[in-house]
Amino acid sequence: MKPPRLFLEPKRILKGLGTRSLGQTLYCFSKVASTNDVILQLAEGGAVEGTTVAAESQSKGRGRQGRRWVSTEGKSLAFSILLKPRLHADEVSEITLAAAVAVAKTLEHYRLRPKIKWPNDILLSGKKVCGILTEMGPNKDKMISVVLGIGINLNQAGKDFPPALRETATSLYRCSGRRADRTLFFQKLLVQLEETYRWVEERRFTKVLSEWRKRSDTLGRQVKVTQGPRHFFGQAVDVDEKGALLVRNDLGMVERVTSADVETLKIRKF
Ligand code: BTN
């Protein structure tokens, strides 16, 4: 009997991959410090746009706000993509929201109803199934580069998560009762990412926004916004044309939030 296939294999992923550039140059590792770091190194060496690095585990997988990201060997997806968008540095958050829409759309192929918590946590049944970390890469020849890092929980059972995460994290398998073929999921996701990234590149961010709003878990909710030592409460009213969250604070003033930890407090749709 053949042993179960544990690692992602570039050859299988590339076979029939329907993208033009994303994932077409692909490296799969069993373990790295962080796939975002590997992409940063490759970018320094002149790697082409779309270069993708996946790893089964990361010793220093990182998340937003200095948090850690833990993947489960053989059961999750952790990867990063090098992008060279024709954007200004202050427009990079558009890519983050576009990526969140792409992940949500991919999960919908599995008959799931994902929600997006601003800016880019993907939730299933109120628990986190995917996190996205966008970082700036090297700027060369007046072009910016961006590292888009995505971690998704696919086939973990409850016991696969560290106890501290069991209440807040979930997986596609926990929510659908079916295990996903990781190669197929990865291929579908790369296609969706290329499509939503194209919307950004073609200056059609309104399309991203409308897809993002349809799946938002944040808009209309009471939220606690924490920015370093400061925090305030309010109602999330919208996202603006750059992807910033607009929050009406208790004094009735609308604050524009670009980088923060946002906690949703209770359901209150307007
Ligand atoms: C978050 O929710 O805080 C973002 C998590 C992002 C995790 C991914 S896994 C692949 C890539 N490499 C990293 O070190 N982080 C991102």
py3Dmol code that shows the C-alpha trace and the ligand (Angstrom):
import py3Dmol

protein = """\
ATOM      1  CA  MET A   1       0.000   0.000   0.000  1.00  0.00           C
ATOM      2  CA  LYS A   2       1.286   3.491  -0.866  1.00  0.00           C
ATOM      3  CA  PRO A   3       2.000   5.723   2.146  1.00  0.00           C
ATOM      4  CA  PRO A   4      -0.337   8.723   2.327  1.00  0.00           C
ATOM      5  CA  ARG A   5       1.017  11.741   0.453  1.00  0.00           C
ATOM      6  CA  LEU A   6       1.971  14.277   3.087  1.00  0.00           C
ATOM      7  CA  PHE A   7       3.780  17.059   1.330  1.00  0.00           C
ATOM      8  CA  LEU A   8       2.544  19.389  -1.344  1.00  0.00           C
ATOM      9  CA  GLU A   9       4.309  18.678  -4.618  1.00  0.00           C
ATOM     10  CA  PRO A  10       5.042  21.469  -7.097  1.00  0.00           C
ATOM     11  CA  LYS A  11       4.639  19.094 -10.052  1.00  0.00           C
ATOM     12  CA  ARG A  12       1.080  18.167  -9.047  1.00  0.00           C
ATOM     13  CA  ILE A  13       0.129  21.762  -8.280  1.00  0.00           C
ATOM     14  CA  LEU A  14       1.525  23.103 -11.551  1.00  0.00           C
ATOM     15  CA  LYS A  15      -0.277  20.460 -13.589  1.00  0.00           C
ATOM     16  CA  GLY A  16      -3.394  22.201 -14.842  1.00  0.00           C
ATOM     17  CA  LEU A  17      -2.854  25.316 -12.732  1.00  0.00           C
ATOM     18  CA  GLY A  18      -5.044  27.912 -14.434  1.00  0.00           C
ATOM     19  CA  THR A  19      -3.076  31.049 -13.625  1.00  0.00           C
ATOM     20  CA  ARG A  20      -0.936  33.285 -15.790  1.00  0.00           C
ATOM     21  CA  SER A  21       1.665  34.176 -13.162  1.00  0.00           C
ATOM     22  CA  LEU A  22       0.670  33.397  -9.572  1.00  0.00           C
ATOM     23  CA  GLY A  23       2.230  30.101  -8.512  1.00  0.00           C
ATOM     24  CA  GLN A  24       3.854  29.473 -11.892  1.00  0.00           C
ATOM     25  CA  THR A  25       7.251  29.665 -10.179  1.00  0.00           C
ATOM     26  CA  LEU A  26       6.682  27.519  -7.132  1.00  0.00           C
ATOM     27  CA  TYR A  27       8.766  26.143  -4.288  1.00  0.00           C
ATOM     28  CA  CYS A  28       7.404  23.765  -1.645  1.00  0.00           C
ATOM     29  CA  PHE A  29       9.411  23.164   1.530  1.00  0.00           C
ATOM     30  CA  SER A  30       8.833  20.859   4.470  1.00  0.00           C
ATOM     31  CA  LYS A  31       9.993  23.479   6.971  1.00  0.00           C
ATOM     32  CA  VAL A  32      11.150  27.092   6.815  1.00  0.00           C
ATOM     33  CA  ALA A  33      11.296  29.931   9.348  1.00  0.00           C
ATOM     34  CA  SER A  34       8.589  31.892   7.537  1.00  0.00           C
ATOM     35  CA  THR A  35       7.490  31.676   3.912  1.00  0.00           C
ATOM     36  CA  ASN A  36       7.268  35.494   3.926  1.00  0.00           C
ATOM     37  CA  ASP A  37      10.999  35.624   4.721  1.00  0.00           C
ATOM     38  CA  VAL A  38      11.859  33.185   1.935  1.00  0.00           C
ATOM     39  CA  ILE A  39       9.941  35.332  -0.540  1.00  0.00           C
ATOM     40  CA  LEU A  40      11.726  38.450   0.748  1.00  0.00           C
ATOM     41  CA  GLN A  41      15.088  36.782   0.056  1.00  0.00           C
ATOM     42  CA  LEU A  42      13.974  35.654  -3.397  1.00  0.00           C
ATOM     43  CA  ALA A  43      12.723  39.183  -4.136  1.00  0.00           C
ATOM     44  CA  GLU A  44      16.150  40.595  -3.229  1.00  0.00           C
ATOM     45  CA  GLY A  45      17.617  38.205  -5.797  1.00  0.00           C
ATOM     46  CA  GLY A  46      15.247  39.478  -8.512  1.00  0.00           C
ATOM     47  CA  ALA A  47      12.508  36.789  -8.450  1.00  0.00           C
ATOM     48  CA  VAL A  48       9.629  37.323 -10.864  1.00  0.00           C
ATOM     49  CA  GLU A  49       6.134  38.429  -9.896  1.00  0.00           C
ATOM     50  CA  GLY A  50       3.951  35.526  -8.866  1.00  0.00           C
ATOM     51  CA  THR A  51       6.806  33.504  -7.332  1.00  0.00           C
ATOM     52  CA  THR A  52       5.213  31.398  -4.601  1.00  0.00           C
ATOM     53  CA  VAL A  53       6.672  29.577  -1.621  1.00  0.00           C
ATOM     54  CA  ALA A  54       4.694  27.055   0.426  1.00  0.00           C
ATOM     55  CA  ALA A  55       5.792  25.204   3.547  1.00  0.00           C
ATOM     56  CA  GLU A  56       4.349  22.405   5.632  1.00  0.00           C
ATOM     57  CA  SER A  57       5.555  24.042   8.812  1.00  0.00           C
ATOM     58  CA  GLN A  58       7.187  27.275   9.880  1.00  0.00           C
ATOM     59  CA  SER A  59       9.379  27.720  12.933  1.00  0.00           C
ATOM     60  CA  LYS A  60       8.720  31.473  12.938  1.00  0.00           C
ATOM     61  CA  GLY A  61       5.376  31.765  11.180  1.00  0.00           C
ATOM     62  CA  ARG A  62       4.131  35.237  11.949  1.00  0.00           C
ATOM     63  CA  GLY A  63       0.787  36.943  11.953  1.00  0.00           C
ATOM     64  CA  ARG A  64      -0.479  40.486  12.237  1.00  0.00           C
ATOM     65  CA  GLN A  65       0.280  42.618  15.285  1.00  0.00           C
ATOM     66  CA  GLY A  66       3.367  40.545  16.164  1.00  0.00           C
ATOM     67  CA  ARG A  67       1.392  37.342  16.755  1.00  0.00           C
ATOM     68  CA  ARG A  68       2.556  33.809  15.862  1.00  0.00           C
ATOM     69  CA  TRP A  69       1.009  31.647  13.178  1.00  0.00           C
ATOM     70  CA  VAL A  70       1.039  27.891  13.656  1.00  0.00           C
ATOM     71  CA  SER A  71       0.439  25.483  10.749  1.00  0.00           C
ATOM     72  CA  THR A  72      -0.226  21.757  10.992  1.00  0.00           C
ATOM     73  CA  GLU A  73       1.975  19.579   8.785  1.00  0.00           C
ATOM     74  CA  GLY A  74       0.000  17.918   6.025  1.00  0.00           C
ATOM     75  CA  LYS A  75      -3.282  19.543   7.079  1.00  0.00           C
ATOM     76  CA  SER A  76      -3.028  23.245   6.408  1.00  0.00           C
ATOM     77  CA  LEU A  77      -1.723  25.590   3.764  1.00  0.00           C
ATOM     78  CA  ALA A  78       0.930  28.209   4.491  1.00  0.00           C
ATOM     79  CA  PHE A  79       2.337  30.115   1.561  1.00  0.00           C
ATOM     80  CA  SER A  80       3.534  33.486   0.341  1.00  0.00           C
ATOM     81  CA  ILE A  81       3.469  35.148  -3.045  1.00  0.00           C
ATOM     82  CA  LEU A  82       5.669  37.879  -4.469  1.00  0.00           C
ATOM     83  CA  LEU A  83       3.668  40.679  -6.104  1.00  0.00           C
ATOM     84  CA  LYS A  84       4.944  43.717  -7.965  1.00  0.00           C
ATOM     85  CA  PRO A  85       1.844  45.872  -8.236  1.00  0.00           C
ATOM     86  CA  ARG A  86       1.647  49.173 -10.064  1.00  0.00           C
ATOM     87  CA  LEU A  87       0.468  50.865  -6.874  1.00  0.00           C
ATOM     88  CA  HIS A  88       1.653  53.461  -4.383  1.00  0.00           C
ATOM     89  CA  ALA A  89       2.805  52.099  -1.033  1.00  0.00           C
ATOM     90  CA  ASP A  90      -0.312  53.553   0.659  1.00  0.00           C
ATOM     91  CA  GLU A  91      -2.552  51.505  -1.643  1.00  0.00           C
ATOM     92  CA  VAL A  92      -1.126  48.132  -0.640  1.00  0.00           C
ATOM     93  CA  SER A  93      -3.993  47.467   1.795  1.00  0.00           C
ATOM     94  CA  GLU A  94      -6.148  47.032  -1.331  1.00  0.00           C
ATOM     95  CA  ILE A  95      -4.255  43.788  -1.983  1.00  0.00           C
ATOM     96  CA  THR A  96      -5.005  42.544   1.509  1.00  0.00           C
ATOM     97  CA  LEU A  97      -8.742  43.013   1.085  1.00  0.00           C
ATOM     98  CA  ALA A  98      -8.607  41.501  -2.399  1.00  0.00           C
ATOM     99  CA  ALA A  99      -6.840  38.431  -0.983  1.00  0.00           C
ATOM    100  CA  ALA A 100      -9.505  38.060   1.714  1.00  0.00           C
ATOM    101  CA  VAL A 101     -12.209  38.061  -0.970  1.00  0.00           C
ATOM    102  CA  ALA A 102     -10.281  35.424  -2.945  1.00  0.00           C
ATOM    103  CA  VAL A 103      -9.982  33.124   0.073  1.00  0.00           C
ATOM    104  CA  ALA A 104     -13.679  33.547   0.892  1.00  0.00           C
ATOM    105  CA  LYS A 105     -14.695  32.763  -2.693  1.00  0.00           C
ATOM    106  CA  THR A 106     -12.535  29.625  -2.671  1.00  0.00           C
ATOM    107  CA  LEU A 107     -14.127  28.397   0.560  1.00  0.00           C
ATOM    108  CA  GLU A 108     -17.542  29.003  -1.031  1.00  0.00           C
ATOM    109  CA  HIS A 109     -16.684  26.308  -3.598  1.00  0.00           C
ATOM    110  CA  TYR A 110     -16.911  23.933  -0.621  1.00  0.00           C
ATOM    111  CA  ARG A 111     -20.449  25.117   0.178  1.00  0.00           C
ATOM    112  CA  LEU A 112     -19.248  27.129   3.144  1.00  0.00           C
ATOM    113  CA  ARG A 113     -20.350  30.641   4.094  1.00  0.00           C
ATOM    114  CA  PRO A 114     -17.170  32.442   5.159  1.00  0.00           C
ATOM    115  CA  LYS A 115     -17.238  35.917   6.686  1.00  0.00           C
ATOM    116  CA  ILE A 116     -14.455  38.479   6.630  1.00  0.00           C
ATOM    117  CA  LYS A 117     -13.439  40.286   9.803  1.00  0.00           C
ATOM    118  CA  TRP A 118     -11.739  43.570   8.946  1.00  0.00           C
ATOM    119  CA  PRO A 119      -9.250  43.725   7.436  1.00  0.00           C
ATOM    120  CA  ASN A 120      -8.624  40.142   6.433  1.00  0.00           C
ATOM    121  CA  ASP A 121      -9.383  37.410   8.936  1.00  0.00           C
ATOM    122  CA  ILE A 122     -11.591  34.783   7.376  1.00  0.00           C
ATOM    123  CA  LEU A 123     -14.117  33.233   9.731  1.00  0.00           C
ATOM    124  CA  LEU A 124     -16.268  30.133   9.558  1.00  0.00           C
ATOM    125  CA  SER A 125     -18.991  29.871  12.196  1.00  0.00           C
ATOM    126  CA  GLY A 126     -17.399  32.818  13.982  1.00  0.00           C
ATOM    127  CA  LYS A 127     -13.963  31.167  14.287  1.00  0.00           C
ATOM    128  CA  LYS A 128     -10.805  31.965  12.379  1.00  0.00           C
ATOM    129  CA  VAL A 129      -9.980  29.676   9.449  1.00  0.00           C
ATOM    130  CA  CYS A 130      -7.470  31.878   7.639  1.00  0.00           C
ATOM    131  CA  GLY A 131      -5.108  34.763   8.302  1.00  0.00           C
ATOM    132  CA  ILE A 132      -3.397  37.035   5.809  1.00  0.00           C
ATOM    133  CA  LEU A 133      -0.222  39.025   6.335  1.00  0.00           C
ATOM    134  CA  THR A 134       0.880  41.516   3.704  1.00  0.00           C
ATOM    135  CA  GLU A 135       4.369  42.967   4.034  1.00  0.00           C
ATOM    136  CA  MET A 136       6.400  45.359   1.912  1.00  0.00           C
ATOM    137  CA  GLY A 137       9.250  43.818  -0.064  1.00  0.00           C
ATOM    138  CA  PRO A 138      12.253  45.561  -1.587  1.00  0.00           C
ATOM    139  CA  ASN A 139      11.669  48.537  -3.872  1.00  0.00           C
ATOM    140  CA  LYS A 140      13.684  48.274  -7.075  1.00  0.00           C
ATOM    141  CA  ASP A 141      13.687  50.494 -10.154  1.00  0.00           C
ATOM    142  CA  LYS A 142      10.976  52.678  -8.555  1.00  0.00           C
ATOM    143  CA  MET A 143       8.677  49.620  -8.365  1.00  0.00           C
ATOM    144  CA  ILE A 144       7.324  48.420  -5.061  1.00  0.00           C
ATOM    145  CA  SER A 145       7.093  44.762  -4.186  1.00  0.00           C
ATOM    146  CA  VAL A 146       4.699  43.122  -1.773  1.00  0.00           C
ATOM    147  CA  VAL A 147       4.783  39.790   0.030  1.00  0.00           C
ATOM    148  CA  LEU A 148       1.328  38.316   0.423  1.00  0.00           C
ATOM    149  CA  GLY A 149       1.364  35.581   3.095  1.00  0.00           C
ATOM    150  CA  ILE A 150      -1.649  33.357   3.671  1.00  0.00           C
ATOM    151  CA  GLY A 151      -2.265  30.661   6.267  1.00  0.00           C
ATOM    152  CA  ILE A 152      -5.376  28.464   6.011  1.00  0.00           C
ATOM    153  CA  ASN A 153      -6.636  25.693   8.243  1.00  0.00           C
ATOM    154  CA  LEU A 154      -7.948  22.986   5.964  1.00  0.00           C
ATOM    155  CA  ASN A 155      -8.027  19.488   7.370  1.00  0.00           C
ATOM    156  CA  GLN A 156      -7.343  19.854  11.078  1.00  0.00           C
ATOM    157  CA  ALA A 157      -9.615  18.206  13.598  1.00  0.00           C
ATOM    158  CA  GLY A 158     -10.215  20.005  16.901  1.00  0.00           C
ATOM    159  CA  LYS A 159      -7.415  18.075  18.628  1.00  0.00           C
ATOM    160  CA  ASP A 160      -4.880  19.231  16.035  1.00  0.00           C
ATOM    161  CA  PHE A 161      -5.074  22.801  17.355  1.00  0.00           C
ATOM    162  CA  PRO A 162      -3.110  23.833  20.440  1.00  0.00           C
ATOM    163  CA  PRO A 163      -5.570  23.945  23.394  1.00  0.00           C
ATOM    164  CA  ALA A 164      -5.324  27.744  23.576  1.00  0.00           C
ATOM    165  CA  LEU A 165      -6.638  28.049  20.003  1.00  0.00           C
ATOM    166  CA  ARG A 166      -9.433  25.455  20.067  1.00  0.00           C
ATOM    167  CA  GLU A 167     -12.121  27.984  20.989  1.00  0.00           C
ATOM    168  CA  THR A 168     -11.127  30.583  18.433  1.00  0.00           C
ATOM    169  CA  ALA A 169      -9.748  28.629  15.455  1.00  0.00           C
ATOM    170  CA  THR A 170     -11.451  26.285  13.062  1.00  0.00           C
ATOM    171  CA  SER A 171     -10.799  24.471   9.793  1.00  0.00           C
ATOM    172  CA  LEU A 172     -12.613  23.710   6.559  1.00  0.00           C
ATOM    173  CA  TYR A 173     -12.917  20.099   7.761  1.00  0.00           C
ATOM    174  CA  ARG A 174     -14.398  21.054  11.128  1.00  0.00           C
ATOM    175  CA  CYS A 175     -17.053  23.148   9.399  1.00  0.00           C
ATOM    176  CA  SER A 176     -17.885  20.961   6.412  1.00  0.00           C
ATOM    177  CA  GLY A 177     -17.179  17.463   7.732  1.00  0.00           C
ATOM    178  CA  ARG A 178     -15.187  16.817   4.540  1.00  0.00           C
ATOM    179  CA  ARG A 179     -11.460  16.822   4.007  1.00  0.00           C
ATOM    180  CA  ALA A 180     -10.202  18.978   1.155  1.00  0.00           C
ATOM    181  CA  ASP A 181      -7.591  17.915  -1.367  1.00  0.00           C
ATOM    182  CA  ARG A 182      -4.946  20.513  -0.536  1.00  0.00           C
ATOM    183  CA  THR A 183      -3.515  20.555  -4.057  1.00  0.00           C
ATOM    184  CA  LEU A 184      -6.918  21.269  -5.573  1.00  0.00           C
ATOM    185  CA  PHE A 185      -7.718  23.898  -2.958  1.00  0.00           C
ATOM    186  CA  PHE A 186      -4.378  25.601  -3.589  1.00  0.00           C
ATOM    187  CA  GLN A 187      -4.964  25.632  -7.357  1.00  0.00           C
ATOM    188  CA  LYS A 188      -8.459  27.111  -6.974  1.00  0.00           C
ATOM    189  CA  LEU A 189      -7.202  29.716  -4.532  1.00  0.00           C
ATOM    190  CA  LEU A 190      -4.343  30.822  -6.798  1.00  0.00           C
ATOM    191  CA  VAL A 191      -6.851  31.341  -9.613  1.00  0.00           C
ATOM    192  CA  GLN A 192      -9.130  33.420  -7.364  1.00  0.00           C
ATOM    193  CA  LEU A 193      -6.165  35.426  -6.053  1.00  0.00           C
ATOM    194  CA  GLU A 194      -5.050  36.224  -9.570  1.00  0.00           C
ATOM    195  CA  GLU A 195      -8.537  37.431 -10.441  1.00  0.00           C
ATOM    196  CA  THR A 196      -9.018  39.733  -7.428  1.00  0.00           C
ATOM    197  CA  TYR A 197      -5.420  40.989  -7.761  1.00  0.00           C
ATOM    198  CA  ARG A 198      -6.232  41.896 -11.369  1.00  0.00           C
ATOM    199  CA  TRP A 199      -9.179  43.991 -10.159  1.00  0.00           C
ATOM    200  CA  VAL A 200      -6.747  45.942  -7.979  1.00  0.00           C
ATOM    201  CA  GLU A 201      -4.189  46.319 -10.768  1.00  0.00           C
ATOM    202  CA  GLU A 202      -6.862  47.501 -13.186  1.00  0.00           C
ATOM    203  CA  ARG A 203      -8.011  50.134 -10.689  1.00  0.00           C
ATOM    204  CA  ARG A 204     -11.291  48.329 -10.122  1.00  0.00           C
ATOM    205  CA  PHE A 205     -11.012  48.302  -6.356  1.00  0.00           C
ATOM    206  CA  THR A 206     -14.746  49.109  -6.089  1.00  0.00           C
ATOM    207  CA  LYS A 207     -15.353  45.555  -7.305  1.00  0.00           C
ATOM    208  CA  VAL A 208     -13.173  44.193  -4.474  1.00  0.00           C
ATOM    209  CA  LEU A 209     -15.009  46.421  -2.001  1.00  0.00           C
ATOM    210  CA  SER A 210     -18.449  45.289  -3.059  1.00  0.00           C
ATOM    211  CA  GLU A 211     -17.433  41.612  -2.789  1.00  0.00           C
ATOM    212  CA  TRP A 212     -15.750  42.332   0.557  1.00  0.00           C
ATOM    213  CA  ARG A 213     -18.822  44.169   1.945  1.00  0.00           C
ATOM    214  CA  LYS A 214     -21.124  41.264   0.966  1.00  0.00           C
ATOM    215  CA  ARG A 215     -19.087  38.964   3.210  1.00  0.00           C
ATOM    216  CA  SER A 216     -18.227  41.367   5.992  1.00  0.00           C
ATOM    217  CA  ASP A 217     -18.545  40.241   9.577  1.00  0.00           C
ATOM    218  CA  THR A 218     -17.514  43.675  10.851  1.00  0.00           C
ATOM    219  CA  LEU A 219     -19.782  46.262   9.237  1.00  0.00           C
ATOM    220  CA  GLY A 220     -22.742  47.240  11.373  1.00  0.00           C
ATOM    221  CA  ARG A 221     -21.174  45.743  14.495  1.00  0.00           C
ATOM    222  CA  GLN A 222     -20.096  47.345  17.754  1.00  0.00           C
ATOM    223  CA  VAL A 223     -16.323  47.138  17.849  1.00  0.00           C
ATOM    224  CA  LYS A 224     -13.399  47.758  20.144  1.00  0.00           C
ATOM    225  CA  VAL A 225     -10.487  49.272  18.237  1.00  0.00           C
ATOM    226  CA  THR A 226      -7.022  48.921  19.772  1.00  0.00           C
ATOM    227  CA  GLN A 227      -4.138  50.911  18.327  1.00  0.00           C
ATOM    228  CA  GLY A 228      -1.041  50.414  20.494  1.00  0.00           C
ATOM    229  CA  PRO A 229      -1.807  51.757  23.969  1.00  0.00           C
ATOM    230  CA  ARG A 230      -5.013  53.497  22.833  1.00  0.00           C
ATOM    231  CA  HIS A 231      -8.416  51.913  22.412  1.00  0.00           C
ATOM    232  CA  PHE A 232     -11.902  53.165  21.676  1.00  0.00           C
ATOM    233  CA  PHE A 233     -15.376  51.744  21.128  1.00  0.00           C
ATOM    234  CA  GLY A 234     -17.743  52.485  18.274  1.00  0.00           C
ATOM    235  CA  GLN A 235     -19.783  51.145  15.422  1.00  0.00           C
ATOM    236  CA  ALA A 236     -18.108  49.946  12.220  1.00  0.00           C
ATOM    237  CA  VAL A 237     -20.003  51.808   9.515  1.00  0.00           C
ATOM    238  CA  ASP A 238     -18.074  51.169   6.285  1.00  0.00           C
ATOM    239  CA  VAL A 239     -14.750  50.655   4.549  1.00  0.00           C
ATOM    240  CA  ASP A 240     -13.512  53.542   2.397  1.00  0.00           C
ATOM    241  CA  GLU A 241     -12.083  53.511  -1.115  1.00  0.00           C
ATOM    242  CA  LYS A 242      -8.614  52.620   0.271  1.00  0.00           C
ATOM    243  CA  GLY A 243      -9.858  49.779   2.487  1.00  0.00           C
ATOM    244  CA  ALA A 244      -9.667  51.703   5.788  1.00  0.00           C
ATOM    245  CA  LEU A 245     -12.360  50.887   8.342  1.00  0.00           C
ATOM    246  CA  LEU A 246     -14.685  53.768   9.248  1.00  0.00           C
ATOM    247  CA  VAL A 247     -15.820  53.633  12.857  1.00  0.00           C
ATOM    248  CA  ARG A 248     -18.354  56.019  14.427  1.00  0.00           C
ATOM    249  CA  ASN A 249     -17.066  56.583  17.941  1.00  0.00           C
ATOM    250  CA  ASP A 250     -19.198  57.243  21.000  1.00  0.00           C
ATOM    251  CA  LEU A 251     -19.010  61.012  20.349  1.00  0.00           C
ATOM    252  CA  GLY A 252     -20.577  60.466  16.945  1.00  0.00           C
ATOM    253  CA  MET A 253     -17.393  61.225  15.020  1.00  0.00           C
ATOM    254  CA  VAL A 254     -16.247  58.865  12.283  1.00  0.00           C
ATOM    255  CA  GLU A 255     -12.636  57.728  12.744  1.00  0.00           C
ATOM    256  CA  ARG A 256     -10.627  56.256   9.883  1.00  0.00           C
ATOM    257  CA  VAL A 257      -8.781  53.132  11.010  1.00  0.00           C
ATOM    258  CA  THR A 258      -5.924  51.883   8.845  1.00  0.00           C
ATOM    259  CA  SER A 259      -4.012  49.622  11.194  1.00  0.00           C
ATOM    260  CA  ALA A 260      -5.430  48.226  14.425  1.00  0.00           C
ATOM    261  CA  ASP A 261      -6.772  45.228  16.232  1.00  0.00           C
ATOM    262  CA  VAL A 262     -10.539  45.236  15.860  1.00  0.00           C
ATOM    263  CA  GLU A 263     -12.702  43.133  18.145  1.00  0.00           C
ATOM    264  CA  THR A 264     -16.386  42.722  17.306  1.00  0.00           C
ATOM    265  CA  LEU A 265     -18.479  42.972  20.439  1.00  0.00           C
ATOM    266  CA  LYS A 266     -22.058  42.008  19.675  1.00  0.00           C
ATOM    267  CA  ILE A 267     -24.422  41.731  16.710  1.00  0.00           C
ATOM    268  CA  ARG A 268     -26.062  45.032  15.896  1.00  0.00           C
ATOM    269  CA  LYS A 269     -26.898  45.545  12.224  1.00  0.00           C
ATOM    270  CA  PHE A 270     -28.006  49.011  11.120  1.00  0.00           C
TER     271      PHE A 270
END
"""
ligand_1 = """\
16
BTN
C -2.791 36.747 10.899
O -3.940 36.322 10.914
O -2.337 37.336 11.885
C -1.961 36.547 9.662
C -1.399 35.177 9.578
C -0.562 34.953 8.343
C 0.135 33.621 8.328
C 0.809 33.329 7.035
S 1.305 31.649 6.911
C 2.243 32.005 5.487
C 2.912 33.340 5.727
N 4.153 33.180 6.441
C 4.139 33.744 7.640
O 5.096 33.757 8.455
N 2.940 34.288 7.858
C 2.067 34.133 6.728
"""
view = py3Dmol.view(width=600, height=400)
view.addModel(protein, "pdb")
view.setStyle({"model": 0}, {"cartoon": {"style": "trace"}})
view.addModel(ligand_1, "xyz")
view.setStyle({"model": 1}, {"stick": {}})
view.zoomTo()
view.show()
